[in-house]
Amino acid sequence: MFGSARAKGPAAWGRRVVGDVKRIGVMMDLDQPYKRHIVVYSGIQEYAKRHPDWEIVVDEWADHSLPAKPGRPVPYDGIIGRISKLGGERAKHLDLPAVNVWLASPAKGLPSVLPDFEAAGKLVAEHLLGRGFRYLAALSQVGDVGVRKQADAMKAFADKAGFDGWLGIESIVDPKSYSDWQQAVRVIERWMDTWKVPLGLVVIDARWGRVIIEAAKRHGWCCPEQIAIVCLHNEEVHCDHPDPGLTAVEMPDEKRGYKAAEMLDALIDAKRQGRSPFIDPQTVFMPPVGLVVRHSTDFFAVDNPLVGQALRYIAAHLHKPLSVAAVAQTLGVARRTLDGWFQKSIGTTVADEINRLRLERVKRELLAGSEPIKAIAKRTGFTHIRTFNNQFKQDTGMSPGEFRNARARKAMDE
């Protein structure tokens, strides 16, 4: 998370600064962790830190702070964030630069920087279908545009790939009470009665992933062997701790906030040069960074039960030196026979799958904290650090240290 910038609250409104300082109203509710507001805001903060002429004011009600008619004092040089219909209308009426970051914003015709959930849907579908999950579905909340776009893209990708296992999207009401919660769980349970397995499922956030995991147990299904789950957003604390941990889409929310701030800055400069900020408004869609693969999808849904047994054994013993011969011996088959089954079921050898799973676990560990790389390599079964470094670089194109720094750095490269 970025450090703090010169952020001030509404109490400072009366001290309207003119001249070179640009006073920015950030229209966001920072108490909404599931909506990633705080992460987008951190990108805006970073831009402000790098531009001393920026002074940002967190003002959830910035739409009401703007005067209804021109000629009255305007508290900001521009606004940015989740722009409401009222905010968009008043900004246009005042010719005030505004940049929206809300996918479902009712404001029309505003410059926007938005998450590309269609690209996320394609990424998720490719991941799940590539692991043998023949059926796909999505769980959303009523009115959630992001899940809907992602689900449509998943279906389109599956159709194009020749799969006909789309089981649809179910929408539940965001619960405001315990009775709402119970009703939502009942809706999910009834929907699950129509499922076919192996199923790959997208859920709006980790709390519903936890509900699905428990409900799947009551149906006699295992996760990830029969039900694989992907969360729409990578909320680390919430996704790491269920059992199994939940695979999630990593969206570039910090970078999106930075890009939106950069766009707003350019609009303010253009306005000062006499150009309206609403001429040819641009919308930028930012694709996902990738998938953070955790145990909820880290499995191949296979028809051969012995291959499935081998995969479970490998996953449980990745922390130890593990040979193909040891896996074959555990199953009571010849190594060549097991390799043949793997090639037929998942298109790879046993050794390659062991290395892939180890590298995926290393990536998660690298992103989870600052533990020394050698310790992570040893704990994930790599006995020779040079071999580990070579395999990691061959897989990712960078060293383990570069990988960790690239994902954690605060700089927002274009």
Secondary structure, DSSP 8 states (H G I E B T S, - for coil): -----SEE-GGGTTS---SS-EEEEEE--TT-GGGTHHHHHHHHHHHHHH-TTEEEEE-TTHHHHS-SSTTS--S-SEEEES--HHHHHHHHHHT--EEE--TT----S--EEEE-HHHHHHHHHHHHHHTT--EEEEEEETT-HHHHHHHHHHHHHHHHTT---EEEEEEE---SSHHHHHHHHHHHHHHHTT--SSEEEEESSHHHHHHHHHHHHHTT--TTTTEEEEESS--HHHHHSSSS--EEEE--HHHHHHHHHHHHHHHHHHHHTT--TTSS--EEEE---EEE--TTT-S---S-HHHHHHHHHHHHTTTS---HHHHHHHHTS-HHHHHHHHHHHHSS-HHHHHHHHHHHHHHHHHHH----HHHHHHHTT---HHHHHHHHHHHHSS-HHHHHHHHH------
